[in-house]
Amino acid sequence: MNSDRGASSEAVPNLHRLRWRALSVGGANAFEYAMQFLLPVVLARCLDVLAFGHYRLLWLAVGTVMAVASFAMAHSLYYFLPRSDRVTKRLYINQTLLFLTFTGLISGWAVSSWNPWLPGTMHGLLEHGTTVPAFVVLWVIASVLDSLPTVEERVIWQVNVTVGLASLRAAALSLAAILTRELGPVLLVLLGFVVLKIALLLVYLARHHGLGGPILRLRRFREQVRYAAPFGAAGAIYDLRTRADQWVAAALFPLGLFASFSIAAILGTLIALFRKSVSSVFLPSMSRLQAAGDLPGMLELNSRANVMVAALACPLAAFAFVFAEEVVTIVYTAAYIDAAPVMRIYVVGLMALIVELASITFLLRRGPFVMGVNLIALVCAVPISWIAAQHFGLAGAAAGSVIMIYLDRIVTLRYITRLTGVPLRRLQDWRTLGTFTLFAALAATLTWWTVCHYFIVSGPFARIAAGTAIMAATYGLLMQLLLSAGRNWLAVAGDARHGE
C-alpha cells in the first residue's frame, strides 16, 4: 500500500507547482473576468437601456443553451486524457468536437426565428438575422479551447490564449459600441471574434495533436458519452437552476429592470472565476490520486483548493455587500441602481459556493446523485423565485437560487461523508474557512462604518476609493496576525517536542 501511495505521489506535481499553475491560470481568468466586467461598463454607457437589455438577454440565452449543449463532453477530457496515449487522446478530442458541432447546430436553431417556441422576450434579437444563431453555433464548438490546454497541463498556452482573447474581445466590442452606439454592429464583431477563436483552436490541435483521425470509434464514443452523460445532465440542470431566476426576472419585469437584475447576477461569475482557476489546475492531480486509490489525498487537495479560493473570495464578496450601491453607480451608472439589493442577496448565497464539491462527485462518478439534487433544486427554486418576485419585487427573484444553494451544499457534504467514510469535520478545513469569513466580515463592517462617518457627503468614487484602501489594510492586517499566530504556535510546538 505504501508503494501505491508513493507511486501516486510521484505522478502528481508537488504542491508548489500546483500553486504556481493555479496562480497562473487564476491570474489569466481574473484578467478575463476584469475584461468581462469592464465591457458592460462601456456598453451600458454607449447603448440605450433597451439595447443593453437585449445584449444581456443574448448572453442569458447563450448561457442557457451552453448548459445543455456542452453536456460535460469537454469536461470529460479531464478524466480520459491523463490516462490515454497520443492516438487515443486525439480520438477523444475529435469525438468531443463532433458532439459539440451537432449540439451547436441544435442550439443555433433554438435561438433562431425557425424555433416556434422562442420566448417572446427573445423576439427583439430576431431583427439581426442569422448573426445570433451563427454566433451560438460557433460559440458552442469553440468552448473546447477554454479548458483543453489546462486539461493537458499546458498552462502557459492557456494563459496566453485567455488573456489575448479577453483583451481582443473587450477592445473590439467596446470600439464597435463607441463608434456606432447600436447593438447590430456589436453582434457582428462578436461573430468575427468567435471565428478567430475557432481558428486558434485549430492551430492548437494541429500543433499538439494533428488534424487527422481517428475521428470516431463507437465503443469509445459510447464510453465517453456514458461517462459524461450523468455529469452533463447534472451540470445542465445546475446551470439552468442558476439562470432560472434571471428568466423569472425577464418574464415578470420590463427589459430595463431585467438588465439591472442581470448586472447583479454577474457577481456569481466572480466566485466561479476563483473556483474555476483553482479547481481546474488541481483536478488533473486529483484525478490521478483517485485512479491510484488515494481518496484521502484527493480530498485533501480539494480542501486546499477551497481554502485558496476563500482567501480571495471572502473579502471581495464582503466588500460588494457593503458597497453595492456605489459599485453599481460607478460601473453601470445610476440608471441600473435597482441591481444593488439583488447583489446583496446574491452575496449571501454565493458564499456557500466557495466550498467546491463538484470535482469530488465528478471523480467519484456520482453523476446520478448530482443530477437528482440539481433537479429537485431547480423544481423548487423556480416557484420560490416567482412567488418572492411578485411579493418583494426584483430582489425577490433571487430568493429561490440562494435558498437552494445552501440546501445543495448540506445534502452533498453529507453524501460525500457517507460515501468516503471521512467525517464531515475533516472534509474541509472548516476552521480556516470560518476564519477567512469572519475576517472579511469584520473588515467590511469597519470599512462601512468608517466610510459612513467620514465620507458621508462624498461621491461614490471617493467612497469606493476610501473603502478599498481601508478594506485592504484591515483584511491584510488580520491575515498577517493569523499567519504570525500560526508561526508562533508551530515554534512552541516544536520546542515542546524538542524538550521531550
C-alpha positions in Angstrom: 0.0 0.0 0.0 2.9 2.3 0.8 4.3 1.7 -2.7 1.0 2.6 -4.3 0.9 5.8 -2.3 4.4 6.6 -3.4 3.6 5.9 -7.0 0.6 8.2 -6.8 2.7 10.9 -5.2 5.3 10.7 -8.0 2.6 11.0 -10.6 1.3 14.2 -9.1 3.1 17.5 -9.3 4.3 18.9 -6.0 2.1 21.4 -4.2 4.3 24.4 -5.1 4.0 23.6 -8.8 0.2 23.2 -8.4 0.1 26.6 -6.7 2.1 28.2 -9.5 -0.3 26.7 -12.1 -3.3 27.8 -10.1 -2.0 31.3 -9.7 -1.1 31.5 -13.4 -4.5 30.3 -14.6 -6.2 32.3 -11.8 -4.4 35.4 -12.9 -5.5 34.8 -16.5 -9.0 34.1 -15.5 -9.0 37.2 -13.3 -7.9 39.3 -16.2 -10.6 37.8 -18.4 -13.2 38.5 -15.7 -11.9 42.0 -15.4 -12.4 42.5 -19.2 -15.9 40.9 -18.9 -16.6 43.2 -16.1 -15.4 46.3 -17.8 -17.0 45.6 -21.2 -20.6 46.1 -19.9 -19.3 49.4 -18.3 -18.7 50.7 -21.9 -21.8 49.1 -23.4 -24.1 50.5 -20.6 -22.9 54.0 -21.5 -22.9 53.6 -25.3 -26.2 51.6 -25.8 -29.6 52.7 -24.7 -31.3 50.8 -21.9 -33.4 48.7 -24.3 -30.3 47.7 -26.5 -28.3 46.9 -23.4 -31.1 44.8 -22.1 -31.2 42.8 -25.3 -27.4 42.3 -25.1 -27.7 40.9 -21.6 -30.6 38.8 -22.7 -28.5 37.4 -25.5 -25.9 36.2 -23.0 -28.6 34.7 -20.8 -29.8 32.7 -23.8 -26.2 31.7 -24.8 -25.5 30.5 -21.2 -28.8 28.6 -21.2 -28.1 26.7 -24.4 -24.5 26.1 -23.5 -25.7 24.5 -20.3 -27.4 21.8 -22.3 -25.2 21.7 -25.5 -21.8 21.2 -23.7 -23.1 18.1 -21.9 -19.8 17.9 -20.0 -18.1 16.4 -23.0 -15.2 18.8 -22.8 -15.0 18.4 -19.0 -14.9 14.6 -19.5 -11.4 15.1 -21.1 -10.1 15.7 -17.5 -10.9 12.0 -16.9 -9.9 10.4 -20.2 -6.8 12.4 -21.4 -4.5 11.9 -18.4 -4.8 8.1 -18.8 -4.6 7.9 -22.6 -1.8 7.6 -25.2 -1.3 10.1 -28.0 -3.7 8.5 -30.6 -6.4 7.9 -28.0 -6.2 11.5 -26.8 -6.7 12.7 -30.4 -9.7 10.3 -30.7 -11.4 11.7 -27.5 -10.8 15.3 -28.6 -12.2 14.6 -32.1 -15.3 12.9 -30.6 -15.8 15.9 -28.3 -15.7 18.3 -31.3 -18.0 16.2 -33.3 -20.5 16.0 -30.5 -20.4 19.8 -29.9 -20.8 20.5 -33.6 -24.1 18.6 -33.5 -25.4 20.2 -30.3 -24.2 23.6 -31.5 -26.4 23.3 -34.6 -29.3 22.5 -32.4 -28.5 25.4 -30.2 -28.4 27.8 -33.2 -31.8 26.6 -34.2 -33.1 27.2 -30.7 -32.3 30.9 -30.7 -33.4 31.5 -34.3 -36.7 32.5 -35.9 -37.2 28.9 -37.0 -37.9 27.9 -33.4 -41.7 28.2 -32.9 -41.3 28.1 -29.1 -38.8 31.0 -28.9 -39.7 33.1 -25.8 -41.3 36.4 -26.5 -38.6 38.3 -24.7 -36.1 37.0 -27.4 -38.0 38.3 -30.4 -36.2 41.6 -30.2 -33.0 39.8 -31.3 -34.6 38.4 -34.5 -34.1 41.6 -36.3 -30.4 40.8 -36.5 -31.0 37.9 -38.9 -28.6 34.9 -38.8 -25.9 36.7 -36.7 -27.2 35.4 -33.4 -27.7 31.7 -34.5 -24.4 31.6 -36.3 -22.6 33.0 -33.2 -24.2 30.5 -30.9 -23.2 27.5 -33.1 -19.6 28.6 -33.2 -19.5 29.5 -29.6 -20.5 26.0 -28.5 -17.7 24.5 -30.6 -15.1 27.0 -29.6 -15.8 26.3 -25.9 -13.3 23.4 -26.0 -10.4 26.0 -26.1 -11.5 27.3 -22.7 -10.2 24.1 -20.9 -8.3 21.8 -23.3 -4.8 23.3 -22.7 -5.4 23.2 -18.9 -6.5 19.6 -19.1 -3.2 18.8 -20.8 -1.4 20.9 -18.3 -0.1 23.4 -20.9 -0.7 26.3 -18.5 1.3 28.9 -20.4 -0.7 28.2 -23.6 -3.9 28.5 -21.7 -2.8 31.8 -20.0 -1.7 33.3 -23.3 -5.0 32.4 -25.1 -7.2 33.5 -22.3 -5.5 36.9 -21.9 -5.2 37.5 -25.6 -8.8 36.7 -26.5 -10.2 38.6 -23.5 -8.3 41.7 -24.5 -9.3 41.5 -28.1 -12.9 40.9 -27.3 -13.2 43.8 -24.9 -11.4 46.2 -27.2 -13.3 45.2 -30.4 -16.7 45.2 -28.8 -16.1 48.5 -27.0 -14.8 50.2 -30.2 -17.9 49.0 -32.1 -20.2 50.3 -29.4 -18.4 53.7 -29.1 -18.4 54.3 -32.9 -21.9 53.1 -33.7 -23.9 53.2 -30.5 -26.0 50.4 -31.9 -26.4 46.7 -31.0 -26.2 45.3 -34.5 -22.5 46.2 -35.2 -21.6 44.9 -31.8 -23.1 41.5 -32.6 -21.3 41.4 -35.9 -18.0 42.0 -34.2 -18.9 39.3 -31.7 -19.4 36.8 -34.6 -16.0 37.7 -36.0 -14.4 37.2 -32.6 -15.7 33.6 -32.3 -14.5 32.8 -35.8 -11.0 33.8 -34.6 -11.4 31.6 -31.5 -12.2 28.6 -33.7 -9.1 29.3 -35.8 -6.9 29.3 -32.6 -8.5 26.0 -31.6 -7.5 24.5 -34.9 -3.9 25.9 -34.5 -3.6 24.3 -31.1 -4.9 20.9 -32.3 -2.6 20.9 -35.3 0.4 21.7 -33.2 -0.1 19.3 -30.4 -2.3 16.5 -31.8 -2.6 16.8 -35.5 -5.8 17.3 -37.5 -6.1 13.7 -38.6 -8.1 10.8 -37.3 -9.3 8.7 -35.7 -12.5 10.8 -35.6 -15.0 8.4 -34.1 -15.0 4.9 -32.6 -18.4 3.9 -31.5 -17.2 1.9 -28.5 -15.0 4.7 -27.2 -17.7 7.3 -28.0 -20.3 5.4 -26.1 -17.9 5.1 -23.2 -17.2 8.8 -23.2 -20.9 9.7 -23.5 -21.9 7.3 -20.7 -19.3 8.9 -18.5 -20.2 12.4 -19.4 -24.0 12.0 -19.5 -24.8 12.0 -15.8 -22.5 15.0 -15.2 -23.7 16.7 -18.4 -27.3 16.3 -17.3 -26.5 17.3 -13.7 -24.5 20.3 -15.0 -27.2 21.3 -17.3 -29.8 21.2 -14.6 -27.5 23.1 -12.3 -26.8 25.8 -14.9 -30.5 26.1 -15.7 -31.1 26.4 -11.9 -28.6 29.3 -11.6 -30.2 31.1 -14.5 -33.8 30.3 -13.6 -34.1 33.5 -11.5 -32.9 35.6 -14.4 -35.6 34.1 -16.7 -38.1 34.8 -13.9 -37.0 38.4 -13.9 -37.1 38.6 -17.7 -40.6 37.2 -17.7 -42.1 39.4 -14.9 -40.3 42.7 -15.3 -39.5 45.2 -18.1 -36.3 44.7 -20.1 -34.6 47.6 -18.3 -35.2 46.1 -14.9 -34.0 42.7 -16.2 -30.8 44.4 -17.3 -30.3 45.6 -13.7 -31.0 42.1 -12.3 -28.6 40.5 -14.7 -25.9 43.0 -13.6 -26.3 41.8 -10.0 -26.1 38.2 -11.2 -22.7 38.8 -12.7 -21.3 38.7 -9.2 -21.7 34.9 -9.4 -19.1 34.9 -12.2 -16.6 36.3 -9.6 -16.9 33.3 -7.3 -17.0 31.0 -10.3 -13.8 32.6 -11.5 -11.8 31.7 -8.4 -13.3 28.2 -8.3 -12.5 27.5 -11.9 -9.0 28.9 -11.7 -8.0 26.7 -8.8 -10.1 23.6 -9.3 -9.2 23.3 -13.0 -5.5 23.2 -12.0 -6.0 20.8 -9.1 -8.4 18.5 -11.0 -5.8 16.5 -13.1 -3.8 15.7 -10.0 -6.9 14.8 -8.1 -7.9 12.5 -11.0 -4.5 10.7 -10.7 -4.9 10.3 -7.0 -8.4 8.9 -7.4 -7.2 6.5 -10.1 -4.4 5.3 -7.7 -7.0 4.7 -4.9 -5.7 7.6 -2.7 -9.1 9.1 -1.7 -7.7 10.9 1.4 -5.1 12.6 -0.9 -7.8 13.6 -3.4 -10.0 15.1 -0.6 -7.0 16.9 0.9 -6.3 18.6 -2.5 -9.9 19.7 -2.8 -9.8 21.2 0.7 -6.6 23.1 0.0 -8.1 24.4 -3.2 -11.2 25.7 -1.4 -9.0 27.5 1.2 -7.1 29.2 -1.6 -10.4 30.4 -3.1 -11.8 31.6 0.2 -8.7 33.8 0.9 -9.6 36.0 -2.1 -13.4 35.5 -2.5 -14.4 36.3 1.1 -13.1 39.9 1.2 -14.3 40.7 -2.3 -17.8 39.4 -1.6 -18.0 41.3 1.7 -16.9 44.5 0.0 -19.5 44.1 -2.7 -22.2 43.6 0.0 -21.5 46.8 1.9 -20.8 49.0 -1.2 -23.4 47.6 -3.6 -24.9 51.0 -4.5 -21.6 52.6 -5.1 -20.3 49.7 -7.2 -23.5 49.7 -9.4 -23.4 53.5 -9.8 -19.8 53.7 -10.8 -19.7 50.7 -13.0 -23.1 50.8 -14.7 -24.4 54.3 -13.9 -27.3 55.2 -11.6 -29.8 54.0 -14.3 -29.2 50.5 -13.0 -29.3 51.2 -9.3 -32.0 48.5 -8.8 -29.3 45.9 -9.0 -27.9 46.8 -5.6 -30.4 44.9 -3.3 -30.2 41.9 -5.7 -26.4 42.0 -5.5 -26.6 41.8 -1.7 -28.9 38.7 -1.8 -26.5 37.0 -4.2 -23.5 37.7 -2.0 -25.2 35.8 0.9 -25.9 32.8 -1.4 -22.6 32.8 -3.3 -20.5 32.5 -0.1 -21.6 28.9 0.1 -20.2 28.2 -3.4 -16.7 28.7 -2.0 -16.9 25.1 -0.8 -16.5 23.4 -4.2 -17.6 19.8 -4.3 -18.3 19.2 -7.9 -14.8 17.9 -8.6 -15.2 15.2 -5.9 -18.5 13.9 -7.2 -17.1 14.1 -10.7 -14.1 11.9 -10.0 -16.2 9.5 -7.9 -18.6 9.2 -10.8 -21.6 10.2 -8.8 -23.4 12.0 -11.6 -26.9 10.5 -11.0 -26.8 11.8 -7.4 -25.7 15.3 -8.5 -28.4 15.3 -11.2 -31.1 14.3 -8.7 -30.1 17.1 -6.3 -30.0 19.7 -9.0 -33.3 18.6 -10.5 -35.0 18.9 -7.1 -33.4 22.3 -6.5 -34.5 23.5 -10.0 -38.1 22.4 -9.4 -38.1 24.2 -6.0 -36.2 27.3 -6.9 -38.4 28.5 -9.8 -41.7 28.7 -7.8 -39.9 30.3 -4.8 -38.3 33.0 -7.0 -41.6 33.5 -8.9 -43.6 34.0 -5.7 -40.9 36.1 -4.0 -40.6 38.3 -7.0 -44.3 39.0 -7.0 -44.3 39.8 -3.3 -40.9 41.5 -2.8 -40.1 42.9 -6.2 -36.9 42.5 -8.3 -34.8 41.3 -5.4 -37.2 38.5 -4.5 -36.5 36.8 -7.8 -33.1 35.8 -6.4 -34.5 34.1 -3.4 -35.0 30.6 -4.9 -31.4 30.3 -6.0 -29.9 31.4 -2.7 -32.0 29.0 -0.6 -31.3 26.1 -2.9 -27.5 26.7 -2.9 -27.3 26.1 0.9 -29.6 23.1 0.8 -27.4 21.7 -2.1 -24.2 22.1 -0.1 -25.7 20.5 3.1 -27.0 17.4 1.2 -23.9 16.9 -0.9 -21.5 17.2 2.1 -23.4 14.5 4.0 -23.5 12.3 0.9 -19.7 12.5 0.4 -19.2 11.7 4.1 -21.3 8.5 3.8 -19.6 7.6 0.5 -15.9 8.0 1.6 -16.2 7.3 5.3 -14.4 10.6 6.1 -16.1 12.6 8.9 -17.8 15.9 7.9 -15.4 17.8 10.1 -12.4 16.5 8.1 -13.8 17.0 4.6 -12.9 20.7 4.6 -10.6 22.9 6.6 -13.7 24.5 8.3 -11.7 26.4 10.9 -9.7 28.3 8.2 -12.7 28.9 6.0 -14.6 30.3 9.0 -11.7 32.4 10.0 -11.4 34.0 6.5 -15.2 34.6 6.5 -15.0 36.2 10.0 -12.0 38.4 9.0 -13.8 39.5 5.8 -17.0 40.4 7.8 -15.0 42.3 10.4 -13.0 44.2 7.8 -16.1 45.1 5.8 -18.0 46.3 8.9 -15.2 48.5 10.0 -14.8 49.8 6.4 -18.5 50.6 6.1 -18.6 52.3 9.5 -15.6 54.5 8.7 -16.8 55.5 5.2 -20.3 56.3 6.5 -19.0 58.5 9.2 -16.1 60.3 7.4 -17.2 60.2 3.7 -20.9 60.6 4.1 -21.1 63.6 1.8 -18.5 62.3 -0.7 -19.4 60.9 -4.1 -19.4 57.2 -5.0 -15.8 57.4 -6.4 -14.4 58.8 -3.2 -16.3 56.3 -1.1 -15.2 53.3 -3.1 -11.6 54.5 -3.1 -11.5 55.0 0.6 -13.4 51.8 1.2 -10.9 49.8 -0.9 -7.9 51.2 0.9 -9.5 50.6 4.4 -10.7 47.1 3.5 -7.4 46.0 2.0 -5.5 47.3 5.0 -7.8 45.8 7.6 -8.1 42.4 6.0 -4.4 42.3 5.2 -3.6 43.1 8.9 -5.9 40.4 10.2 -4.4 37.9 7.8 -0.9 38.9 8.9 -1.9 38.4 12.5 -3.2 35.0 11.7 0.0 34.0 9.9 2.1 35.3 12.8 0.0 33.4 15.4 0.3 30.2 13.3 4.1 30.5 13.1 4.3 31.2 16.9 2.2 28.1 17.6 4.4 25.9 15.4 7.5 27.3 17.1 6.1 26.5 20.6 5.0 23.0 19.5 8.5 22.4 18.1 10.2 23.5 21.3 7.9 21.2 23.3 8.7 18.2 21.1 12.4 19.0 21.3 12.2 19.3 25.1 10.7 15.8 25.3 
